Structures are given as structure tokens and as C-alpha cells.
């Protein structure tokens, strides 16, 4: 059975981003999972695994503004990025999906990893 995982790298310091709130939703539904990243920038268990992982459209929200505010990183009065939203489609419930986020206070990159 497949699984969905994520991790976050803080590009301002080149280290994993710990204590970032991550929310996962199936499109047009309520929050399915809520987790925080650990010291390695990863959630402790897959966001979806086994029978939980079904085909469909999903939204993952990374609470970047709260993270950078806690680090006193932003130079602006208000954070530029508040919540980074990634919308994606999981096609194969048997596959492993990994969604890494490279994050800075003013930009980000996301991709399907392995």
C-alpha cells in the first residue's frame, strides 16, 4: 500500500524546519490530518498510508507565516507568506508520494519527491 509524506527545508538557514503546522484536506472536505514537523522537518508518521490513501484531489497547507514569526525572520510588519497551499492529485493508491517544501520568507518551491 502507498503512503503520503512530506518534509520542509528552511532555505534561510539551510536546515530542516521544525514545528511547522501541516494540514491535509481532501478537496472540498474538512481537515483530514493535522501534524507538526519534527526536528528533521518531517512529520512523524505518513499523512496518509494504506487504506487511507485513495485517489483524488488533495490540498496540503503549510503554515509558513506562524513558523517564520516564531523565528523572528521576517523583516516586514506582516509575513509575506502566511499559508503555502499545495493542491495535487493522487492517482495510484499503491504508490508512494513525497511532497518536499523548500521554504523562505518570500518564496517557496514544492515538487514530487521520492
Secondary structure, DSSP 8 states (H G I E B T S, - for coil): --EEEEEEEETTTTEE--S-EEEEEETTS-EEEEEE--TTSB-SS-SEEGGG--SEEEEEEE-HHHHHHHHT---SSS-S-S-EEEEEEE--TTSEEEEEEEEETTEEEEEEE-
